[in-house]
Amino acid sequence: MGQQTFQKQVLSRLDRVEKTMNYLLERMEDTKLSDEEKQLLQESYVHEKEGRLISSKELKKKLGI
């Protein structure tokens, strides 16, 4: 398997995981999260606002795929 084929497979799976996570997060009630999970979720929002996270689309673009 070539590296580019492997990268495409990984990115495709990451894209599916991202879509699934977004779907679940939209439907999940925050009251069902543990205190640690709530803190991690809040940190992820902060990281996203600070530009420390990138989407799978941006990753694909950076990798030239």
N, CA, C and O atoms as CSV, one atom per row, in Angstrom:
chain,resi,resn,atom,element,x,y,z
A,1,MET,N,N,0.854,-1.182,0.000
A,1,MET,CA,C,0.000,0.000,0.000
A,1,MET,C,C,0.890,1.232,0.000
A,1,MET,O,O,1.788,1.359,0.832
A,2,GLY,N,N,0.639,2.133,-0.931
A,2,GLY,CA,C,1.408,3.357,-1.004
A,2,GLY,C,C,1.053,4.303,0.128
A,2,GLY,O,O,-0.025,4.224,0.718
A,3,GLN,N,N,1.985,5.199,0.416
A,3,GLN,CA,C,1.765,6.132,1.529
A,3,GLN,C,C,0.555,7.024,1.277
A,3,GLN,O,O,-0.215,7.306,2.195
A,4,GLN,N,N,0.389,7.466,0.043
A,4,GLN,CA,C,-0.741,8.354,-0.242
A,4,GLN,C,C,-2.069,7.612,-0.092
A,4,GLN,O,O,-3.050,8.182,0.384
A,5,THR,N,N,-2.098,6.347,-0.498
A,5,THR,CA,C,-3.302,5.538,-0.323
A,5,THR,C,C,-3.603,5.373,1.155
A,5,THR,O,O,-4.753,5.500,1.577
A,6,PHE,N,N,-2.580,5.092,1.936
A,6,PHE,CA,C,-2.741,4.956,3.382
A,6,PHE,C,C,-3.252,6.258,3.986
A,6,PHE,O,O,-4.159,6.235,4.819
A,7,GLN,N,N,-2.688,7.385,3.584
A,7,GLN,CA,C,-3.109,8.685,4.102
A,7,GLN,C,C,-4.577,8.946,3.754
A,7,GLN,O,O,-5.333,9.452,4.583
A,8,LYS,N,N,-4.972,8.602,2.538
A,8,LYS,CA,C,-6.364,8.805,2.131
A,8,LYS,C,C,-7.300,7.959,2.977
A,8,LYS,O,O,-8.376,8.417,3.361
A,9,GLN,N,N,-6.899,6.721,3.270
A,9,GLN,CA,C,-7.731,5.856,4.097
A,9,GLN,C,C,-7.851,6.407,5.513
A,9,GLN,O,O,-8.938,6.415,6.090
A,10,VAL,N,N,-6.740,6.865,6.068
A,10,VAL,CA,C,-6.746,7.421,7.418
A,10,VAL,C,C,-7.626,8.668,7.457
A,10,VAL,O,O,-8.448,8.822,8.361
A,11,LEU,N,N,-7.457,9.543,6.493
A,11,LEU,CA,C,-8.245,10.773,6.459
A,11,LEU,C,C,-9.729,10.488,6.252
A,11,LEU,O,O,-10.581,11.177,6.811
A,12,SER,N,N,-10.034,9.480,5.455
A,12,SER,CA,C,-11.426,9.102,5.245
A,12,SER,C,C,-12.040,8.611,6.552
A,12,SER,O,O,-13.168,8.971,6.889
A,13,ARG,N,N,-11.305,7.802,7.271
A,13,ARG,CA,C,-11.803,7.307,8.561
A,13,ARG,C,C,-11.928,8.444,9.568
A,13,ARG,O,O,-12.905,8.506,10.315
A,14,LEU,N,N,-10.955,9.334,9.592
A,14,LEU,CA,C,-11.029,10.479,10.499
A,14,LEU,C,C,-12.241,11.346,10.172
A,14,LEU,O,O,-12.911,11.853,11.071
A,15,ASP,N,N,-12.511,11.509,8.903
A,15,ASP,CA,C,-13.669,12.299,8.485
A,15,ASP,C,C,-14.960,11.653,8.983
A,15,ASP,O,O,-15.858,12.343,9.466
A,16,ARG,N,N,-15.050,10.322,8.863
A,16,ARG,CA,C,-16.241,9.619,9.359
A,16,ARG,C,C,-16.354,9.739,10.871
A,16,ARG,O,O,-17.450,9.931,11.398
A,17,VAL,N,N,-15.235,9.629,11.570
A,17,VAL,CA,C,-15.243,9.772,13.025
A,17,VAL,C,C,-15.689,11.177,13.405
A,17,VAL,O,O,-16.495,11.348,14.319
A,18,GLU,N,N,-15.170,12.179,12.709
A,18,GLU,CA,C,-15.547,13.568,12.990
A,18,GLU,C,C,-17.051,13.766,12.782
A,18,GLU,O,O,-17.710,14.385,13.617
A,19,LYS,N,N,-17.595,13.256,11.693
A,19,LYS,CA,C,-19.020,13.397,11.421
A,19,LYS,C,C,-19.846,12.689,12.493
A,19,LYS,O,O,-20.864,13.214,12.944
A,20,THR,N,N,-19.413,11.509,12.894
A,20,THR,CA,C,-20.126,10.764,13.927
A,20,THR,C,C,-20.071,11.505,15.251
A,20,THR,O,O,-21.079,11.604,15.950
A,21,MET,N,N,-18.909,12.024,15.600
A,21,MET,CA,C,-18.762,12.764,16.852
A,21,MET,C,C,-19.628,14.022,16.842
A,21,MET,O,O,-20.274,14.337,17.842
A,22,ASN,N,N,-19.644,14.727,15.743
A,22,ASN,CA,C,-20.484,15.922,15.645
A,22,ASN,C,C,-21.964,15.566,15.804
A,22,ASN,O,O,-22.713,16.274,16.477
A,23,TYR,N,N,-22.372,14.472,15.181
A,23,TYR,CA,C,-23.753,14.014,15.307
A,23,TYR,C,C,-24.081,13.700,16.764
A,23,TYR,O,O,-25.111,14.128,17.285
A,24,LEU,N,N,-23.201,12.956,17.410
A,24,LEU,CA,C,-23.430,12.574,18.803
A,24,LEU,C,C,-23.411,13.781,19.735
A,24,LEU,O,O,-24.245,13.884,20.635
A,25,LEU,N,N,-22.476,14.682,19.527
A,25,LEU,CA,C,-22.385,15.855,20.389
A,25,LEU,C,C,-23.620,16.743,20.281
A,25,LEU,O,O,-24.040,17.353,21.265
A,26,GLU,N,N,-24.194,16.814,19.099
A,26,GLU,CA,C,-25.395,17.621,18.914
A,26,GLU,C,C,-26.583,17.044,19.677
A,26,GLU,O,O,-27.497,17.777,20.055
A,27,ARG,N,N,-26.569,15.752,19.898
A,27,ARG,CA,C,-27.704,15.092,20.532
A,27,ARG,C,C,-27.470,14.705,21.990
A,27,ARG,O,O,-28.394,14.285,22.687
A,28,MET,N,N,-26.248,14.847,22.435
A,28,MET,CA,C,-25.894,14.445,23.783
A,28,MET,C,C,-26.295,15.523,24.787
A,28,MET,O,O,-26.116,16.715,24.536
A,29,GLU,N,N,-26.823,15.105,25.894
A,29,GLU,CA,C,-27.162,16.044,26.950
A,29,GLU,C,C,-25.935,16.228,27.839
A,29,GLU,O,O,-25.328,15.252,28.280
A,30,ASP,N,N,-25.576,17.477,28.096
A,30,ASP,CA,C,-24.408,17.758,28.936
A,30,ASP,C,C,-24.548,17.179,30.336
A,30,ASP,O,O,-23.542,16.890,30.983
A,31,THR,N,N,-25.762,17.007,30.812
A,31,THR,CA,C,-25.956,16.480,32.168
A,31,THR,C,C,-25.498,15.032,32.285
A,31,THR,O,O,-25.278,14.545,33.394
A,32,LYS,N,N,-25.352,14.348,31.179
A,32,LYS,CA,C,-24.912,12.956,31.207
A,32,LYS,C,C,-23.391,12.836,31.151
A,32,LYS,O,O,-22.856,11.729,31.198
A,33,LEU,N,N,-22.704,13.946,31.052
A,33,LEU,CA,C,-21.249,13.937,31.027
A,33,LEU,C,C,-20.709,13.987,32.449
A,33,LEU,O,O,-21.288,14.623,33.330
A,34,SER,N,N,-19.586,13.302,32.654
A,34,SER,CA,C,-18.930,13.402,33.957
A,34,SER,C,C,-18.294,14.788,34.070
A,34,SER,O,O,-18.172,15.504,33.076
A,35,ASP,N,N,-17.898,15.154,35.265
A,35,ASP,CA,C,-17.235,16.450,35.457
A,35,ASP,C,C,-15.974,16.542,34.607
A,35,ASP,O,O,-15.691,17.585,34.018
A,36,GLU,N,N,-15.217,15.447,34.542
A,36,GLU,CA,C,-13.988,15.443,33.738
A,36,GLU,C,C,-14.315,15.615,32.253
A,36,GLU,O,O,-13.631,16.357,31.548
A,37,GLU,N,N,-15.349,14.936,31.782
A,37,GLU,CA,C,-15.743,15.054,30.378
A,37,GLU,C,C,-16.229,16.463,30.047
A,37,GLU,O,O,-15.927,16.990,28.976
A,38,LYS,N,N,-16.974,17.068,30.954
A,38,LYS,CA,C,-17.419,18.449,30.746
A,38,LYS,C,C,-16.225,19.388,30.637
A,38,LYS,O,O,-16.208,20.287,29.797
A,39,GLN,N,N,-15.227,19.173,31.491
A,39,GLN,CA,C,-14.027,20.014,31.455
A,39,GLN,C,C,-13.280,19.821,30.136
A,39,GLN,O,O,-12.845,20.795,29.523
A,40,LEU,N,N,-13.129,18.575,29.698
A,40,LEU,CA,C,-12.446,18.301,28.435
A,40,LEU,C,C,-13.198,18.909,27.246
A,40,LEU,O,O,-12.583,19.425,26.313
A,41,LEU,N,N,-14.523,18.842,27.290
A,41,LEU,CA,C,-15.323,19.430,26.217
A,41,LEU,C,C,-15.127,20.940,26.176
A,41,LEU,O,O,-14.958,21.518,25.102
A,42,GLN,N,N,-15.148,21.573,27.332
A,42,GLN,CA,C,-14.925,23.021,27.397
A,42,GLN,C,C,-13.535,23.381,26.883
A,42,GLN,O,O,-13.370,24.366,26.163
A,43,GLU,N,N,-12.539,22.584,27.253
A,43,GLU,CA,C,-11.167,22.830,26.769
A,43,GLU,C,C,-11.101,22.698,25.256
A,43,GLU,O,O,-10.394,23.463,24.601
A,44,SER,N,N,-11.826,21.740,24.694
A,44,SER,CA,C,-11.800,21.573,23.239
A,44,SER,C,C,-12.414,22.785,22.541
A,44,SER,O,O,-11.949,23.187,21.474
A,45,TYR,N,N,-13.465,23.372,23.142
A,45,TYR,CA,C,-14.052,24.593,22.579
A,45,TYR,C,C,-13.033,25.735,22.601
A,45,TYR,O,O,-12.914,26.490,21.637
A,46,VAL,N,N,-12.308,25.850,23.702
A,46,VAL,CA,C,-11.281,26.895,23.828
A,46,VAL,C,C,-10.195,26.673,22.782
A,46,VAL,O,O,-9.773,27.613,22.109
A,47,HIS,N,N,-9.744,25.430,22.648
A,47,HIS,CA,C,-8.691,25.124,21.669
A,47,HIS,C,C,-9.154,25.441,20.261
A,47,HIS,O,O,-8.381,25.941,19.443
A,48,GLU,N,N,-10.418,25.150,19.979
A,48,GLU,CA,C,-10.943,25.451,18.648
A,48,GLU,C,C,-10.960,26.959,18.408
A,48,GLU,O,O,-10.564,27.418,17.336
A,49,LYS,N,N,-11.411,27.728,19.387
A,49,LYS,CA,C,-11.444,29.188,19.250
A,49,LYS,C,C,-10.050,29.773,19.098
A,49,LYS,O,O,-9.866,30.767,18.395
A,50,GLU,N,N,-9.071,29.165,19.748
A,50,GLU,CA,C,-7.691,29.646,19.675
A,50,GLU,C,C,-7.002,29.208,18.391
A,50,GLU,O,O,-5.861,29.592,18.130
A,51,GLY,N,N,-7.692,28.406,17.590
A,51,GLY,CA,C,-7.102,27.952,16.338
A,51,GLY,C,C,-6.119,26.818,16.505
A,51,GLY,O,O,-5.288,26.580,15.628
A,52,ARG,N,N,-6.202,26.121,17.610
A,52,ARG,CA,C,-5.275,25.022,17.874
A,52,ARG,C,C,-5.770,23.703,17.304
A,52,ARG,O,O,-5.054,22.702,17.341
A,53,LEU,N,N,-6.991,23.694,16.774
A,53,LEU,CA,C,-7.548,22.505,16.142
A,53,LEU,C,C,-7.762,22.802,14.668
A,53,LEU,O,O,-8.004,23.944,14.279
A,54,ILE,N,N,-7.669,21.760,13.854
A,54,ILE,CA,C,-7.966,21.932,12.438
A,54,ILE,C,C,-8.957,20.849,12.022
A,54,ILE,O,O,-9.013,19.771,12.614
A,55,SER,N,N,-9.718,21.156,11.014
A,55,SER,CA,C,-10.695,20.189,10.507
A,55,SER,C,C,-9.995,19.146,9.646
A,55,SER,O,O,-8.842,19.315,9.248
A,56,SER,N,N,-10.712,18.073,9.371
A,56,SER,CA,C,-10.150,17.042,8.499
A,56,SER,C,C,-9.923,17.606,7.094
A,56,SER,O,O,-8.992,17.194,6.401
A,57,LYS,N,N,-10.782,18.558,6.672
A,57,LYS,CA,C,-10.592,19.200,5.357
A,57,LYS,C,C,-9.259,19.946,5.307
A,57,LYS,O,O,-8.514,19.859,4.331
A,58,GLU,N,N,-8.978,20.685,6.393
A,58,GLU,CA,C,-7.722,21.433,6.440
A,58,GLU,C,C,-6.525,20.485,6.450
A,58,GLU,O,O,-5.505,20.757,5.817
A,59,LEU,N,N,-6.655,19.382,7.165
A,59,LEU,CA,C,-5.570,18.400,7.210
A,59,LEU,C,C,-5.320,17.819,5.817
A,59,LEU,O,O,-4.173,17.670,5.395
A,60,LYS,N,N,-6.405,17.493,5.108
A,60,LYS,CA,C,-6.284,16.976,3.750
A,60,LYS,C,C,-5.564,17.982,2.859
A,60,LYS,O,O,-4.701,17.612,2.064
A,61,LYS,N,N,-5.924,19.251,2.998
A,61,LYS,CA,C,-5.313,20.305,2.189
A,61,LYS,C,C,-3.819,20.400,2.488
A,61,LYS,O,O,-3.004,20.504,1.571
A,62,LYS,N,N,-3.462,20.363,3.773
A,62,LYS,CA,C,-2.054,20.446,4.157
A,62,LYS,C,C,-1.253,19.265,3.635
A,62,LYS,O,O,-0.081,19.407,3.285
A,63,LEU,N,N,-1.895,18.081,3.581
A,63,LEU,CA,C,-1.215,16.880,3.094
A,63,LEU,C,C,-1.262,16.765,1.577
A,63,LEU,O,O,-0.630,15.883,0.996
A,64,GLY,N,N,-2.020,17.669,0.928
A,64,GLY,CA,C,-2.102,17.659,-0.529
A,64,GLY,C,C,-2.928,16.506,-1.060
A,64,GLY,O,O,-2.645,15.961,-2.127
A,65,ILE,N,N,-3.947,16.142,-0.310
A,65,ILE,CA,C,-4.783,14.998,-0.738
A,65,ILE,C,C,-6.136,15.509,-1.161
A,65,ILE,O,O,-6.997,14.724,-1.556
